[in-house]
Amino acid sequence: MGLIKYIKQEINVIKDRDPAIKSTSEVFLYGSFKAIMSYRLAHSLFRKKHYFLARWVSQRAARKTGIEIHPGATIGKNLFIDHGHGVVIGETCEIGDNVTIYQGVTLGGTGKEHGKRHPTIGNNVMISAGAKVLGSFKIGDNCRIGAGSVVLNEVPPNCTVVGIPARVVRRNNEKVSPCDTLDQTHLPDPVRMEMCKLLTRIERLEQKVASIPPEDYFKLFNREKFSR
């Protein structure tokens, strides 16, 4: 793809996904645009084994934009980083097409292991503000990661995950929970879901106890008391 065509494509991606854009010229002020363009140059240098120059380009972009993308990372088409400050993308990270990342996201490793140590992000994934995806595993296509979540394990395609550590709360747009009233900006809260389950279980036990005749209840209580 030619440089001009690539720039036009990046401009269209930002205009399509950010409703705050009022004119095409604003795109050139976006940290996302600058960071991704710098990444493409740095990645090209990295593949040619010009490691120092590649890191120089990427670190310069990081200082200017607050977005740190290692030149060794593999990024597909139409990546959009909204706002972007605090975004970190590690060396062995792989990102698919049409991915949206918000500020404060980390795609990192969990230690000093060698080889593939950063996550693989599928196509059409949204990673919300402040989320941390740590380790060498895959986030499936069409997934959503809730704000502030810490993802430490593989996520199947078409899922929504939230929490610390992150848990699947939706699969194929269906809630993975019997609680129907939870909605935290359209993402269920897994802690409240567990509380809901506990409350439901307590109510069932109370109903069961209430249905026992008093004489049978005292017999059961005495039996338990003397069996200890």
C-alpha positions as CSV (number, residue, x, y, z in Angstrom):
1,M,0.0,0.0,0.0
2,G,1.3,3.4,-1.0
3,L,2.0,6.0,1.7
4,I,-0.7,8.4,0.6
5,K,-3.3,5.7,0.4
6,Y,-2.3,4.4,3.9
7,I,-2.5,8.0,5.4
8,K,-6.0,8.3,3.9
9,Q,-7.0,5.0,5.4
10,E,-5.8,6.0,8.8
11,I,-7.7,9.3,8.5
12,N,-10.9,7.5,7.7
13,V,-10.5,5.1,10.6
14,I,-10.2,8.0,13.1
15,K,-13.1,10.0,11.5
16,D,-15.3,6.9,11.6
17,R,-14.7,6.0,15.3
18,D,-14.4,9.4,17.0
19,P,-17.5,11.5,16.9
20,A,-15.5,14.5,18.3
21,I,-13.8,15.0,14.9
22,K,-15.2,18.2,13.2
23,S,-12.7,18.4,10.3
24,T,-10.2,16.2,8.5
25,S,-7.3,18.4,9.4
26,E,-7.9,17.6,13.1
27,V,-6.7,14.1,12.5
28,F,-3.1,15.2,12.1
29,L,-3.2,16.5,15.7
30,Y,-4.3,13.2,17.1
31,G,-1.8,11.2,19.2
32,S,-3.2,8.0,17.8
33,F,-2.4,9.1,14.2
34,K,1.1,10.1,15.1
35,A,1.8,7.0,17.1
36,I,0.6,4.6,14.5
37,M,2.4,6.3,11.7
38,S,5.6,6.2,13.7
39,Y,5.0,2.6,14.6
40,R,4.8,1.7,10.9
41,L,8.2,3.3,10.2
42,A,9.7,1.7,13.4
43,H,8.3,-1.7,12.6
44,S,9.8,-1.5,9.1
45,L,13.2,-0.7,10.5
46,F,12.9,-3.5,13.1
47,R,12.2,-6.1,10.5
48,K,15.3,-5.0,8.7
49,K,17.2,-5.4,12.0
50,H,17.9,-1.7,12.4
51,Y,17.0,-2.2,16.1
52,F,18.5,1.0,17.5
53,L,16.9,3.2,14.8
54,A,13.6,1.4,15.3
55,R,13.7,2.0,19.1
56,W,14.7,5.6,18.6
57,V,11.6,6.3,16.4
58,S,9.3,4.5,18.8
59,Q,10.6,6.2,21.9
60,R,10.5,9.6,20.3
61,A,6.8,8.9,19.4
62,A,6.2,7.7,23.0
63,R,7.5,10.9,24.4
64,K,5.4,13.0,22.1
65,T,2.1,11.1,22.3
66,G,2.2,9.1,25.6
67,I,1.6,5.9,23.5
68,E,4.3,3.3,23.7
69,I,4.3,0.7,20.9
70,H,7.3,-1.6,20.7
71,P,8.5,-1.7,17.1
72,G,8.5,-5.5,17.2
73,A,4.8,-5.7,17.8
74,T,2.6,-6.9,14.9
75,I,-0.4,-4.7,14.2
76,G,-3.1,-5.3,11.6
77,K,-5.2,-2.8,9.7
78,N,-7.5,0.0,11.1
79,L,-6.2,0.1,14.7
80,F,-7.7,3.1,16.5
81,I,-6.3,4.3,19.8
82,D,-8.7,6.8,21.4
83,H,-7.0,9.5,23.5
84,G,-4.1,7.1,24.1
85,H,-2.1,8.4,27.0
86,G,-0.7,5.4,29.0
87,V,-1.2,2.8,26.3
88,V,1.6,0.2,26.2
89,I,1.9,-2.5,23.5
90,G,4.7,-5.1,24.1
91,E,7.2,-6.5,21.7
92,T,5.6,-9.9,20.9
93,C,2.1,-8.6,20.9
94,E,-0.1,-9.3,17.8
95,I,-3.1,-7.2,17.1
96,G,-5.7,-8.1,14.4
97,D,-7.8,-5.8,12.2
98,N,-10.3,-3.2,13.3
99,V,-9.2,-3.1,16.9
100,T,-10.1,-0.2,19.2
101,I,-8.0,0.6,22.3
102,Y,-8.7,3.3,24.9
103,Q,-6.4,5.2,27.2
104,G,-4.4,3.5,29.9
105,V,-4.5,0.0,28.2
106,T,-1.5,-2.3,28.7
107,L,-0.9,-5.3,26.4
108,G,2.1,-6.7,28.4
109,G,3.9,-9.8,29.7
110,T,3.9,-11.3,33.2
111,G,7.7,-11.7,33.7
112,K,11.1,-12.1,32.1
113,E,10.3,-15.1,30.0
114,H,11.6,-15.3,26.5
115,G,9.8,-15.9,23.2
116,K,6.1,-15.1,22.8
117,R,5.2,-13.3,26.1
118,H,2.6,-10.8,25.1
119,P,-1.1,-11.3,24.1
120,T,-2.6,-11.9,20.7
121,I,-5.6,-9.8,20.0
122,G,-8.2,-11.0,17.4
123,N,-10.2,-8.9,14.9
124,N,-12.9,-6.4,15.9
125,V,-11.9,-6.3,19.5
126,M,-12.6,-3.3,21.9
127,I,-10.3,-2.8,24.9
128,S,-11.7,-0.2,27.3
129,A,-9.9,2.4,29.3
130,G,-7.4,1.1,31.9
131,A,-7.7,-2.6,31.0
132,K,-4.6,-4.8,31.4
133,V,-4.1,-7.8,29.3
134,L,-1.0,-9.7,30.6
135,G,0.5,-12.9,29.2
136,S,0.9,-15.0,26.1
137,F,-2.7,-16.0,25.2
138,K,-5.3,-15.0,22.7
139,I,-8.3,-12.7,22.9
140,G,-10.8,-14.0,20.4
141,D,-12.5,-12.1,17.6
142,N,-15.3,-9.7,18.4
143,C,-14.6,-9.5,22.1
144,R,-15.0,-6.6,24.5
145,I,-12.9,-6.0,27.5
146,G,-14.4,-3.8,30.2
147,A,-12.8,-0.7,31.7
148,G,-10.2,-1.5,34.4
149,S,-10.3,-5.2,33.8
150,V,-7.2,-7.4,34.3
151,V,-7.2,-10.3,31.8
152,L,-4.9,-13.1,32.7
153,N,-6.3,-16.0,30.7
154,E,-7.5,-16.7,27.1
155,V,-10.9,-15.3,26.1
156,P,-13.1,-17.2,23.6
157,P,-14.5,-15.3,20.6
158,N,-17.7,-13.2,20.9
159,C,-17.3,-12.6,24.6
160,T,-17.4,-9.7,27.0
161,V,-15.1,-9.8,30.1
162,V,-14.9,-7.6,33.1
163,G,-13.4,-7.6,36.6
164,I,-10.1,-8.3,38.4
165,P,-9.3,-11.0,37.4
166,A,-11.5,-10.7,34.3
167,R,-14.4,-13.1,33.9
168,V,-16.7,-13.8,31.0
169,V,-20.0,-12.1,31.6
170,R,-21.5,-12.4,28.1
171,R,-21.0,-15.0,25.3
172,N,-22.6,-14.5,21.9
173,N,-24.4,-11.5,23.4
174,E,-26.1,-13.6,26.1
175,K,-25.4,-12.9,29.8
176,V,-23.5,-15.7,31.6
177,S,-25.6,-15.2,34.7
178,P,-29.2,-15.7,36.0
179,C,-29.3,-12.0,37.2
180,D,-31.2,-9.9,34.7
181,T,-31.1,-6.5,36.3
182,L,-27.3,-5.8,36.4
183,D,-26.1,-3.2,34.0
184,Q,-22.9,-1.2,34.5
185,T,-22.7,0.9,31.3
186,H,-24.1,-2.2,29.5
187,L,-21.5,-4.5,31.1
188,P,-22.5,-6.6,34.1
189,D,-20.5,-6.4,37.3
190,P,-19.2,-9.9,38.2
191,V,-18.9,-9.1,41.9
192,R,-22.6,-8.1,42.0
193,M,-23.4,-11.1,39.9
194,E,-21.9,-13.4,42.6
195,M,-23.7,-11.5,45.3
196,C,-26.9,-12.0,43.4
197,K,-26.3,-15.7,43.2
198,L,-25.7,-15.9,47.0
199,L,-28.8,-13.9,47.8
200,T,-30.9,-16.1,45.5
201,R,-29.5,-19.2,47.2
202,I,-30.2,-17.8,50.7
203,E,-33.8,-17.0,49.7
204,R,-34.4,-20.5,48.5
205,L,-32.9,-22.0,51.7
206,E,-35.1,-19.7,53.8
207,Q,-38.2,-20.7,51.9
208,K,-37.2,-24.4,52.3
209,V,-36.7,-23.9,56.1
210,A,-40.0,-22.0,56.4
211,S,-41.9,-24.9,54.7
212,I,-40.7,-27.4,57.4
213,P,-43.3,-27.9,60.2
214,P,-42.0,-26.7,63.6
215,E,-42.1,-30.2,65.2
216,D,-40.0,-31.6,62.3
217,Y,-37.6,-28.7,62.5
218,F,-36.9,-29.3,66.2
219,K,-36.5,-33.0,65.5
220,L,-34.0,-32.2,62.8
221,F,-32.2,-29.6,65.0
222,N,-31.9,-32.1,67.9
223,R,-30.6,-34.8,65.6
224,E,-27.9,-32.5,64.3
225,K,-27.0,-31.4,67.8
226,F,-26.6,-34.9,69.2
227,S,-24.8,-36.2,66.2
228,R,-21.8,-33.9,66.7
